[in-house]
Amino acid sequence: MSVHGETALPYRQLVVFDFDHTLYDGDSGAHLVAWLVKRAWWRRALALLAAPLLLPMVAWLPTRRRGISGFLWIGTVGDARPIDTLIDAYVAANAPAIRARLLPKALEVLHRHRRDGDRVLVATGAPPELARAILDFVAHQDLPIVGSLGGRFLGGYVTTEHCHARNKMRMIWDHGYDRIEIAYSDSAADLPLLQAARRPVVVNPKASRVAFFRRVLPPGTPILNWGCRSRAGDP
C-alpha cells in the first residue's frame, strides 16, 4: 500500500484527469508564460507587438501550439536556464497563489480514486514539469503525468508536442495506457478523451458549452462544478 492508501488489485481501472480548470482553477501554462514574459520590459513590449498575430493562433485549434510557442519563446529567449529551473522559480515566487488555485473537491476525488486502487493519470496541455511541481504542494509527487513537451529554438523555448485535443489521446496511448474507465475534463477540446472513457465526467465547463456536452456525450453524463466560480456545472 502506498502513502496514498492505494491497494493492489488484479486489474485496476484507469482514471484520467485533465489539469487546468479540473484540478487547478485556471490555465496553469498561461500563468507560467505570463510570468516569464513580465520578467523584463522588453519581453512585455515584444509580446504586445506579437499579440495581434499570436492571439488568433492561440484561439484556433489547428494553430494553437504555434501561438503558445510564440509567447513561450518571447518569455524565454536569451535565458539559458533549463525550463525546469524556470518553472521551479515561477512556482517558488508564486506559491501561495498557486496553492490557492488547487481545487479541494477535485483533489478529494483524485485521492479517493488512488485510495480505492485505481490507476490515476493526469493528462494536461501544460508542461508535465509544471503540473508536477504544483501537485507537489498536495503530496502527489508520484502521480503519473502526460503533458506538452518542448525544446530549444533560436535561443528560446517552444512547445514541440502539444498534449491537447486528439493529440492528447495519442500521447496517452504512446505512454502505454490502455482503455479508460473514467475521464474528468472541462474542455470541449478534450472531447476525444471524454468519448474514449466508458464513464465521462464533465467538470467546470464554460456555460456556453454545457448544451454541447449534453448533445455529444451519453445521456446522464455528469456535468459538475468543483469550485470554479466562473464556470458552470452542478455543485
Summary of the structure (lengths in Angstrom):
residues: 235
radius of gyration: 17.9
end to end distance: 32.0
largest distance: 56.5
contacts: 730
relative contact order: 0.17
helix: 49%
strand: 17%
